[in-house]
Amino acid sequence: MAENSVTYDDVHVNFTWEEWTLLDPSQKSLYIDVMVETYRNLSTIGYSWEDHNFEEHCQNSRRHER
């Protein structure tokens, strides 16, 4: 990779349950949309997801929306 490459870890944000509950629905939706777009963009350029379980992360995020 080039020196200025961006990785998933550079853009990934984890919220605690307490932090997640403080977000309003539009913030939660925006977070999920941005993470899905990031996933797609990194996948397009061949990023390896071996060390990350993105689908589980998204499912957990959506579970918090209830």
C-alpha positions, 0 to 999 in steps of 0.5 A, a space after each residue: 500500500 502507498 504511504 497515504 493509504 486509508 484503511 478500515 481502521 482509520 475510518 471505523 468508529 465504535 460506539 458503546 451502548 451508552 453512546 449509541 443510545 444518545 444518538 438520534 435516529 438520523 445520526 444512527 442511520 447516517 452512521 450505518 450508511 457511511 460505514 456501508 459505503 466505506 465497506 463497499 469502497 474498500 472492498 472495491 479496491 481489494 481490501 482484505 476483511 479477514 480481521 474484521 467482521 463488518 456484517 456482524 458489526 452492522 447487524 449489532 448497530 441495527 439491533 441498537 436502533 430498536 
